[in-house]
């Protein structure tokens, strides 16, 4: 019985992510979501008490997917510059594979929604920046690498680059992939992270 509920919950979240992708700039209603899933609105509310909780379910998915992989990258990769690149690649690749969810990360899909959702997205990006900052600080102690500016300013620059590419992806209606041109741009960025 509980397995059926879990799969219905996942079905609802997948439908929500699909609608976010299929209707860029469009507002998602529970009536439209119920039609997409093929159930009544009441059935949606049996699994999620509100639309905000549905969005939170997607945000939880993002956090779990991203930070599980970030932790693996940090554990498996000893070189700080390589860690940085792999984390940036992860964020850009994840958003490219999940365009609908990317609308949540830019706040595009949250207009008129519960302010708590915007705070969750803000906290997600603060956590990413904090991870990058810690990685850059550790680079000095573990590898003797020092950033050109402070680790705080460098982590903020890296996050701004990722967020900018993600915003371009959403603004282009998912036509300009976040990874487009990244292979050529990363070496330019990498060259200014650490002092020579």
C-alpha angles and dihedrals in degrees: 000000000000089000089059090051091050092051091048089050090051090047090053092049092047090050090049091051090048092051091049088055097041095048107042108191091010124125116239116226126193089235090056092045091050089053091049092051093040096237137103122269087247089059090054090053091052087065100033123025092213144004088254089061089052090054089046088054089058091046089052089052091052093048093048094046096045101041095042087057094042090055091049091050092051092049097044101039118065098184115085096210091050090048090052092049093047092050091049090047089049094053094046094044094046092053092046091054092045107043096162093052088048088066087063092052092054092045089239093124094043100067107131093007129117113302089227088072092057089050090053090053090047090051091049092056092042088055091050090050091047090052091051092047091051091048090052092048091049090051090066094052099038102035105016090243118146125194120239089241129010119311087242094056092042093050089049091051091050091049091048090054092051094045091048093053091047091050090050089053093054094040091053091055089252093302098112103063116217089233094051108121091356094122089060095041100047095069089054091053094041090055092064101041100080130034115252 
